[in-house]
Amino acid sequence: MQKEEYSKLSEKKTKNSDCIKDVTKAFAVGGLICVIGQALFNLYTQIFIIDEQTARILESVSLVFLSALFTGVGLYDSIAKIGGAGTLVPITGFANAVVSPAMEFKAEGLVLGMAPKMFIIAGPVIVFGTAASVVYGVIYYIVTMCMT
């Protein structure tokens, strides 16, 4: 197949997407995830009478747990098909990025399958995030020592 033939076939088979519709869905799904996070915060602070700092921690843990659970039962993928980039809200998207590869390789066992595959996507984020925080911490320390 020649390059021109491939280009024509590719254009013919490619489904055009409605950008406004896709952006609206992503906004709605991402917004819904944020609303759920706020509802959890309100639940923890107003119903369970927990201080704000602890409630924020519980809210984050709850969102990570729900994302991992939804990924494990296959619901997160269904939501992502509807909401697209809206499901990439950082905390839920990160949980999905950790659990998805683990679920894919669970047949290979815990040690050779799930455990190492969990960090295929998340590993570099953790490593570079940790390294960046050390660098920023050292810079902050040096700047504060020079200021005093």
Backbone as JSON Lines, residues from 0, in Angstrom:
{"i":0,"aa":"M","n":[0.85,-1.18,0.0],"ca":[0.0,0.0,0.0],"c":[0.89,1.24,0.0]}
{"i":1,"aa":"Q","n":[0.6,2.13,-0.9],"ca":[1.36,3.37,-1.02],"c":[0.94,4.36,0.07]}
{"i":2,"aa":"K","n":[1.8,5.32,0.3],"ca":[1.55,6.32,1.34],"c":[0.25,7.09,1.08]}
{"i":3,"aa":"E","n":[0.0,7.45,-0.16],"ca":[-1.21,8.19,-0.51],"c":[-2.47,7.35,-0.29]}
{"i":4,"aa":"E","n":[-2.38,6.07,-0.66],"ca":[-3.52,5.17,-0.47],"c":[-3.83,5.01,1.01]}
{"i":5,"aa":"Y","n":[-2.76,4.88,1.8],"ca":[-2.94,4.74,3.24],"c":[-3.58,5.99,3.84]}
{"i":6,"aa":"S","n":[-3.15,7.15,3.4],"ca":[-3.72,8.41,3.9],"c":[-5.2,8.51,3.57]}
{"i":7,"aa":"K","n":[-5.58,8.14,2.35],"ca":[-7.0,8.18,1.97],"c":[-7.82,7.2,2.78]}
{"i":8,"aa":"L","n":[-7.3,5.98,2.97],"ca":[-7.99,4.97,3.76],"c":[-8.12,5.42,5.21]}
{"i":9,"aa":"S","n":[-7.07,6.0,5.73],"ca":[-7.07,6.49,7.1],"c":[-8.11,7.59,7.3]}
{"i":10,"aa":"E","n":[-8.17,8.53,6.39],"ca":[-9.15,9.61,6.47],"c":[-10.58,9.07,6.37]}
{"i":11,"aa":"K","n":[-10.76,8.08,5.53],"ca":[-12.08,7.49,5.32],"c":[-12.57,6.76,6.59]}
{"i":12,"aa":"K","n":[-11.66,6.07,7.28],"ca":[-12.02,5.26,8.44],"c":[-12.05,6.05,9.75]}
{"i":13,"aa":"T","n":[-11.35,7.18,9.79],"ca":[-11.27,7.97,11.01],"c":[-12.59,8.68,11.27]}
{"i":14,"aa":"K","n":[-13.07,8.49,12.5],"ca":[-14.32,9.14,12.9],"c":[-14.01,10.55,13.4]}
{"i":15,"aa":"N","n":[-14.67,11.53,12.82],"ca":[-14.5,12.9,13.29],"c":[-15.26,13.07,14.6]}
{"i":16,"aa":"S","n":[-14.63,13.79,15.51],"ca":[-15.29,14.01,16.79],"c":[-15.8,15.44,16.86]}
{"i":17,"aa":"D","n":[-16.87,15.59,17.6],"ca":[-17.46,16.91,17.82],"c":[-16.77,17.52,19.04]}
{"i":18,"aa":"C","n":[-15.89,18.48,18.79],"ca":[-15.06,19.04,19.85],"c":[-15.89,19.65,20.98]}
{"i":19,"aa":"I","n":[-16.91,20.4,20.65],"ca":[-17.75,21.04,21.66],"c":[-18.43,19.99,22.53]}
{"i":20,"aa":"K","n":[-18.93,18.95,21.91],"ca":[-19.58,17.86,22.64],"c":[-18.59,17.14,23.56]}
{"i":21,"aa":"D","n":[-17.38,16.86,23.05],"ca":[-16.37,16.17,23.84],"c":[-15.91,17.02,25.04]}
{"i":22,"aa":"V","n":[-15.7,18.3,24.79],"ca":[-15.27,19.2,25.87],"c":[-16.37,19.32,26.92]}
{"i":23,"aa":"T","n":[-17.62,19.4,26.49],"ca":[-18.74,19.5,27.43],"c":[-18.84,18.25,28.3]}
{"i":24,"aa":"K","n":[-18.7,17.09,27.68],"ca":[-18.74,15.84,28.45],"c":[-17.58,15.77,29.44]}
{"i":25,"aa":"A","n":[-16.38,16.14,28.99],"ca":[-15.21,16.1,29.87],"c":[-15.4,17.06,31.04]}
{"i":26,"aa":"F","n":[-15.92,18.24,30.76],"ca":[-16.17,19.22,31.81],"c":[-17.2,18.7,32.81]}
{"i":27,"aa":"A","n":[-18.26,18.09,32.3],"ca":[-19.32,17.56,33.17],"c":[-18.8,16.42,34.05]}
{"i":28,"aa":"V","n":[-18.07,15.49,33.47],"ca":[-17.56,14.35,34.24],"c":[-16.5,14.81,35.24]}
{"i":29,"aa":"G","n":[-15.56,15.65,34.82],"ca":[-14.56,16.18,35.74],"c":[-15.21,16.99,36.86]}
{"i":30,"aa":"G","n":[-16.21,17.77,36.5],"ca":[-16.95,18.54,37.51],"c":[-17.68,17.65,38.48]}
{"i":31,"aa":"L","n":[-18.27,16.56,37.97],"ca":[-18.98,15.62,38.83],"c":[-18.03,14.96,39.83]}
{"i":32,"aa":"I","n":[-16.82,14.62,39.37],"ca":[-15.83,14.04,40.28],"c":[-15.48,15.06,41.38]}
{"i":33,"aa":"C","n":[-15.33,16.31,41.01],"ca":[-15.04,17.35,42.0],"c":[-16.22,17.57,42.95]}
{"i":34,"aa":"V","n":[-17.43,17.48,42.43],"ca":[-18.63,17.61,43.29],"c":[-18.68,16.46,44.29]}
{"i":35,"aa":"I","n":[-18.34,15.26,43.84],"ca":[-18.31,14.11,44.75],"c":[-17.27,14.34,45.84]}
{"i":36,"aa":"G","n":[-16.11,14.88,45.46],"ca":[-15.09,15.21,46.45],"c":[-15.58,16.23,47.46]}
{"i":37,"aa":"Q","n":[-16.27,17.25,47.0],"ca":[-16.81,18.27,47.91],"c":[-17.9,17.67,48.79]}
{"i":38,"aa":"A","n":[-18.72,16.8,48.24],"ca":[-19.76,16.14,49.03],"c":[-19.15,15.27,50.13]}
{"i":39,"aa":"L","n":[-18.06,14.58,49.8],"ca":[-17.38,13.78,50.82],"c":[-16.82,14.69,51.92]}
{"i":40,"aa":"F","n":[-16.23,15.81,51.52],"ca":[-15.71,16.75,52.52],"c":[-16.84,17.25,53.42]}
{"i":41,"aa":"N","n":[-17.96,17.63,52.81],"ca":[-19.11,18.09,53.61],"c":[-19.62,17.0,54.53]}
{"i":42,"aa":"L","n":[-19.66,15.77,54.04],"ca":[-20.1,14.64,54.86],"c":[-19.19,14.48,56.08]}
{"i":43,"aa":"Y","n":[-17.9,14.53,55.85],"ca":[-16.96,14.34,56.95],"c":[-16.98,15.49,57.95]}
{"i":44,"aa":"T","n":[-17.13,16.72,57.47],"ca":[-17.09,17.87,58.39],"c":[-18.43,18.13,59.07]}
{"i":45,"aa":"Q","n":[-19.54,17.94,58.35],"ca":[-20.83,18.31,58.91],"c":[-21.59,17.15,59.56]}
{"i":46,"aa":"I","n":[-21.47,15.97,59.02],"ca":[-22.18,14.83,59.58],"c":[-21.33,14.13,60.63]}
{"i":47,"aa":"F","n":[-20.07,13.85,60.3],"ca":[-19.2,13.14,61.23],"c":[-18.42,14.09,62.15]}
{"i":48,"aa":"I","n":[-18.58,15.4,61.97],"ca":[-17.94,16.43,62.79],"c":[-16.43,16.18,62.93]}
{"i":49,"aa":"I","n":[-15.76,16.14,61.81],"ca":[-14.31,15.95,61.76],"c":[-13.68,17.28,61.36]}
{"i":50,"aa":"D","n":[-12.51,17.6,61.94],"ca":[-11.86,18.88,61.6],"c":[-11.49,18.91,60.12]}
{"i":51,"aa":"E","n":[-11.31,20.13,59.6],"ca":[-11.11,20.32,58.16],"c":[-9.89,19.59,57.61]}
{"i":52,"aa":"Q","n":[-8.77,19.65,58.32],"ca":[-7.56,19.02,57.82],"c":[-7.73,17.5,57.7]}
{"i":53,"aa":"T","n":[-8.3,16.89,58.7],"ca":[-8.54,15.45,58.66],"c":[-9.58,15.11,57.59]}
{"i":54,"aa":"A","n":[-10.6,15.96,57.45],"ca":[-11.62,15.73,56.43],"c":[-11.04,15.78,55.03]}
{"i":55,"aa":"R","n":[-10.1,16.69,54.77],"ca":[-9.44,16.77,53.46],"c":[-8.66,15.49,53.17]}
{"i":56,"aa":"I","n":[-7.98,14.98,54.2],"ca":[-7.24,13.73,54.03],"c":[-8.2,12.59,53.73]}
{"i":57,"aa":"L","n":[-9.29,12.5,54.49],"ca":[-10.28,11.44,54.27],"c":[-10.94,11.57,52.9]}
{"i":58,"aa":"E","n":[-11.16,12.79,52.47],"ca":[-11.74,13.03,51.14],"c":[-10.82,12.48,50.06]}
{"i":59,"aa":"S","n":[-9.53,12.79,50.16],"ca":[-8.55,12.31,49.18],"c":[-8.46,10.79,49.19]}
{"i":60,"aa":"V","n":[-8.39,10.22,50.38],"ca":[-8.31,8.75,50.5],"c":[-9.56,8.11,49.92]}
{"i":61,"aa":"S","n":[-10.71,8.69,50.18],"ca":[-11.97,8.16,49.66],"c":[-12.01,8.2,48.14]}
{"i":62,"aa":"L","n":[-11.56,9.32,47.54],"ca":[-11.55,9.43,46.09],"c":[-10.59,8.43,45.45]}
{"i":63,"aa":"V","n":[-9.42,8.23,46.07],"ca":[-8.48,7.24,45.57],"c":[-9.08,5.84,45.67]}
{"i":64,"aa":"F","n":[-9.7,5.54,46.81],"ca":[-10.31,4.22,47.0],"c":[-11.43,3.99,45.97]}
{"i":65,"aa":"L","n":[-12.3,4.96,45.81],"ca":[-13.41,4.8,44.86],"c":[-12.89,4.64,43.43]}
{"i":66,"aa":"S","n":[-11.87,5.41,43.06],"ca":[-11.29,5.29,41.72],"c":[-10.68,3.91,41.51]}
{"i":67,"aa":"A","n":[-9.94,3.43,42.49],"ca":[-9.34,2.1,42.39],"c":[-10.41,1.02,42.32]}
{"i":68,"aa":"L","n":[-11.45,1.16,43.13],"ca":[-12.55,0.2,43.12],"c":[-13.27,0.21,41.78]}
{"i":69,"aa":"F","n":[-13.58,1.39,41.27],"ca":[-14.27,1.5,39.98],"c":[-13.41,0.97,38.84]}
{"i":70,"aa":"T","n":[-12.09,1.16,38.94],"ca":[-11.19,0.62,37.92],"c":[-11.19,-0.91,38.0]}
{"i":71,"aa":"G","n":[-11.15,-1.43,39.21],"ca":[-11.12,-2.88,39.41],"c":[-12.35,-3.6,38.9]}
{"i":72,"aa":"V","n":[-13.5,-2.98,39.02],"ca":[-14.74,-3.62,38.56],"c":[-15.1,-3.22,37.12]}
{"i":73,"aa":"G","n":[-14.26,-2.38,36.5],"ca":[-14.47,-2.01,35.09],"c":[-15.38,-0.83,34.87]}
{"i":74,"aa":"L","n":[-15.81,-0.17,35.92],"ca":[-16.72,0.97,35.8],"c":[-15.98,2.24,35.37]}
{"i":75,"aa":"Y","n":[-14.74,2.4,35.8],"ca":[-13.98,3.61,35.48],"c":[-13.79,3.74,33.96]}
{"i":76,"aa":"D","n":[-13.54,2.62,33.29],"ca":[-13.38,2.66,31.83],"c":[-14.67,3.12,31.15]}
{"i":77,"aa":"S","n":[-15.8,2.68,31.67],"ca":[-17.09,3.11,31.11],"c":[-17.29,4.61,31.29]}
{"i":78,"aa":"I","n":[-16.92,5.1,32.46],"ca":[-17.03,6.53,32.73],"c":[-16.07,7.3,31.81]}
{"i":79,"aa":"A","n":[-14.87,6.76,31.61],"ca":[-13.87,7.43,30.75],"c":[-14.32,7.46,29.29]}
{"i":80,"aa":"K","n":[-15.06,6.46,28.85],"ca":[-15.57,6.47,27.48],"c":[-16.54,7.61,27.27]}
{"i":81,"aa":"I","n":[-17.29,7.94,28.3],"ca":[-18.24,9.05,28.22],"c":[-17.53,10.38,28.43]}
{"i":82,"aa":"G","n":[-16.75,10.47,29.51],"ca":[-16.17,11.75,29.91],"c":[-14.8,12.06,29.38]}
{"i":83,"aa":"G","n":[-14.14,11.1,28.76],"ca":[-12.82,11.34,28.19],"c":[-11.84,11.93,29.18]}
{"i":84,"aa":"A","n":[-11.28,13.08,28.83],"ca":[-10.26,13.72,29.65],"c":[-10.8,14.2,31.0]}
{"i":85,"aa":"G","n":[-12.1,14.26,31.14],"ca":[-12.68,14.66,32.42],"c":[-12.35,13.7,33.56]}
{"i":86,"aa":"T","n":[-12.0,12.46,33.21],"ca":[-11.66,11.48,34.25],"c":[-10.22,11.61,34.69]}
{"i":87,"aa":"L","n":[-9.48,12.54,34.11],"ca":[-8.08,12.72,34.46],"c":[-7.88,13.71,35.6]}
{"i":88,"aa":"V","n":[-8.94,13.97,36.36],"ca":[-8.8,14.79,37.56],"c":[-7.64,14.17,38.34]}
{"i":89,"aa":"P","n":[-6.62,14.94,38.72],"ca":[-5.37,14.35,39.18],"c":[-5.46,13.17,40.15]}
{"i":90,"aa":"I","n":[-6.2,13.28,41.2],"ca":[-6.16,12.22,42.19],"c":[-6.85,10.94,41.7]}
{"i":91,"aa":"T","n":[-7.96,11.07,40.99],"ca":[-8.66,9.89,40.51],"c":[-7.95,9.3,39.3]}
{"i":92,"aa":"G","n":[-7.41,10.15,38.44],"ca":[-6.67,9.67,37.28],"c":[-5.41,8.93,37.68]}
{"i":93,"aa":"F","n":[-4.75,9.4,38.73],"ca":[-3.54,8.74,39.23],"c":[-3.89,7.37,39.79]}
{"i":94,"aa":"A","n":[-4.96,7.28,40.56],"ca":[-5.39,5.98,41.11],"c":[-5.71,5.01,39.98]}
{"i":95,"aa":"N","n":[-6.38,5.49,38.95],"ca":[-6.69,4.66,37.8],"c":[-5.42,4.21,37.09]}
{"i":96,"aa":"A","n":[-4.42,5.11,36.99],"ca":[-3.16,4.78,36.33],"c":[-2.37,3.73,37.09]}
{"i":97,"aa":"V","n":[-2.55,3.66,38.39],"ca":[-1.86,2.64,39.19],"c":[-2.58,1.3,39.08]}
{"i":98,"aa":"V","n":[-3.9,1.31,39.17],"ca":[-4.67,0.07,39.22],"c":[-4.83,-0.6,37.85]}
{"i":99,"aa":"S","n":[-4.99,0.18,36.8],"ca":[-5.23,-0.4,35.46],"c":[-4.17,-1.4,35.02]}
{"i":100,"aa":"P","n":[-2.87,-1.04,35.04],"ca":[-1.87,-2.03,34.64],"c":[-1.83,-3.24,35.55]}
{"i":101,"aa":"A","n":[-2.08,-3.03,36.84],"ca":[-2.09,-4.15,37.77],"c":[-3.2,-5.13,37.42]}
{"i":102,"aa":"M","n":[-4.36,-4.63,37.07],"ca":[-5.48,-5.49,36.7],"c":[-5.18,-6.25,35.4]}
{"i":103,"aa":"E","n":[-4.49,-5.58,34.5],"ca":[-4.18,-6.2,33.21],"c":[-3.23,-7.39,33.36]}
{"i":104,"aa":"F","n":[-2.33,-7.34,34.33],"ca":[-1.33,-8.38,34.49],"c":[-1.57,-9.26,35.72]}
{"i":105,"aa":"K","n":[-2.79,-9.27,36.27],"ca":[-3.05,-10.07,37.47],"c":[-2.93,-11.57,37.2]}
{"i":106,"aa":"A","n":[-3.1,-12.02,35.97],"ca":[-2.97,-13.44,35.64],"c":[-1.54,-13.93,35.81]}
{"i":107,"aa":"E","n":[-0.57,-13.02,35.75],"ca":[0.83,-13.41,35.91],"c":[1.23,-13.56,37.37]}
{"i":108,"aa":"G","n":[0.32,-13.31,38.29],"ca":[0.6,-13.47,39.71],"c":[0.9,-12.15,40.4]}
{"i":109,"aa":"L","n":[0.98,-12.23,41.71],"ca":[1.19,-11.03,42.52],"c":[2.6,-10.47,42.37]}
{"i":110,"aa":"V","n":[3.61,-11.34,42.46],"ca":[5.0,-10.88,42.46],"c":[5.48,-10.47,41.07]}
{"i":111,"aa":"L","n":[5.19,-11.27,40.05],"ca":[5.69,-10.97,38.71],"c":[4.67,-10.21,37.86]}
{"i":112,"aa":"G","n":[3.43,-10.15,38.29],"ca":[2.4,-9.51,37.49],"c":[1.93,-8.2,38.07]}
{"i":113,"aa":"M","n":[1.07,-8.31,39.09],"ca":[0.4,-7.11,39.6],"c":[1.35,-6.1,40.24]}
{"i":114,"aa":"A","n":[2.18,-6.55,41.16],"ca":[3.0,-5.61,41.93],"c":[3.93,-4.76,41.05]}
{"i":115,"aa":"P","n":[4.73,-5.37,40.17],"ca":[5.61,-4.51,39.36],"c":[4.86,-3.68,38.31]}
{"i":116,"aa":"K","n":[3.76,-4.18,37.81],"ca":[3.04,-3.48,36.75],"c":[2.28,-2.26,37.28]}
{"i":117,"aa":"M","n":[2.01,-2.25,38.59],"ca":[1.29,-1.11,39.17],"c":[2.05,0.2,38.97]}
{"i":118,"aa":"F","n":[3.37,0.09,38.9],"ca":[4.17,1.31,38.86],"c":[4.75,1.62,37.49]}
{"i":119,"aa":"I","n":[4.22,0.96,36.45],"ca":[4.67,1.26,35.09],"c":[4.4,2.72,34.75]}
{"i":120,"aa":"I","n":[3.2,3.18,35.03],"ca":[2.83,4.56,34.73],"c":[3.09,5.46,35.94]}
{"i":121,"aa":"A","n":[2.74,4.97,37.12],"ca":[2.83,5.79,38.32],"c":[4.26,5.94,38.82]}
{"i":122,"aa":"G","n":[5.11,4.97,38.54],"ca":[6.49,4.99,39.05],"c":[7.25,6.25,38.69]}
{"i":123,"aa":"P","n":[7.31,6.61,37.4],"ca":[8.04,7.83,37.05],"c":[7.47,9.09,37.71]}
{"i":124,"aa":"V","n":[6.16,9.12,37.88],"ca":[5.54,10.27,38.53],"c":[6.01,10.35,39.98]}
{"i":125,"aa":"I","n":[6.04,9.21,40.66],"ca":[6.48,9.18,42.06],"c":[7.96,9.55,42.16]}
{"i":126,"aa":"V","n":[8.78,8.95,41.31],"ca":[10.23,9.21,41.35],"c":[10.53,10.68,41.08]}
{"i":127,"aa":"F","n":[9.99,11.22,39.99],"ca":[10.3,12.61,39.66],"c":[9.65,13.59,40.63]}
{"i":128,"aa":"G","n":[8.48,13.23,41.15],"ca":[7.85,14.07,42.17],"c":[8.68,14.13,43.44]}
{"i":129,"aa":"T","n":[9.19,12.98,43.86],"ca":[10.04,12.92,45.04],"c":[11.35,13.66,44.81]}
{"i":130,"aa":"A","n":[11.97,13.42,43.66],"ca":[13.23,14.11,43.35],"c":[13.04,15.62,43.28]}
{"i":131,"aa":"A","n":[11.97,16.06,42.65],"ca":[11.69,17.49,42.56],"c":[11.46,18.1,43.94]}
{"i":132,"aa":"S","n":[10.75,17.37,44.82],"ca":[10.5,17.91,46.16],"c":[11.8,18.03,46.96]}
{"i":133,"aa":"V","n":[12.74,17.1,46.75],"ca":[14.04,17.19,47.42],"c":[14.8,18.42,46.9]}
{"i":134,"aa":"V","n":[14.83,18.59,45.59],"ca":[15.53,19.74,45.0],"c":[14.9,21.05,45.5]}
{"i":135,"aa":"Y","n":[13.57,21.13,45.46],"ca":[12.9,22.35,45.94],"c":[13.15,22.57,47.42]}
{"i":136,"aa":"G","n":[13.18,21.49,48.19],"ca":[13.44,21.6,49.62],"c":[14.84,22.14,49.9]}
{"i":137,"aa":"V","n":[15.82,21.66,49.16],"ca":[17.2,22.14,49.32],"c":[17.28,23.62,48.93]}
{"i":138,"aa":"I","n":[16.67,23.98,47.81],"ca":[16.67,25.39,47.38],"c":[15.99,26.25,48.43]}
{"i":139,"aa":"Y","n":[14.85,25.8,48.94],"ca":[14.13,26.55,49.97],"c":[14.99,26.72,51.22]}
{"i":140,"aa":"Y","n":[15.66,25.65,51.61],"ca":[16.53,25.69,52.8],"c":[17.65,26.7,52.6]}
{"i":141,"aa":"I","n":[18.29,26.67,51.44],"ca":[19.39,27.59,51.15],"c":[18.9,29.03,51.14]}
{"i":142,"aa":"V","n":[17.76,29.27,50.5],"ca":[17.22,30.64,50.43],"c":[16.86,31.14,51.83]}
{"i":143,"aa":"T","n":[16.23,30.31,52.64],"ca":[15.84,30.75,53.99],"c":[17.07,30.98,54.87]}
{"i":144,"aa":"M","n":[18.14,30.18,54.67],"ca":[19.36,30.37,55.45],"c":[20.04,31.7,55.05]}
{"i":145,"aa":"C","n":[19.95,32.05,53.77],"ca":[20.57,33.29,53.3],"c":[19.79,34.51,53.76]}
{"i":146,"aa":"M","n":[18.49,34.35,53.96],"ca":[17.63,35.47,54.38],"c":[17.8,35.81,55.84]}
{"i":147,"aa":"T","n":[18.21,34.85,56.65],"ca":[18.31,35.13,58.1],"c":[19.67,35.53,58.53]}
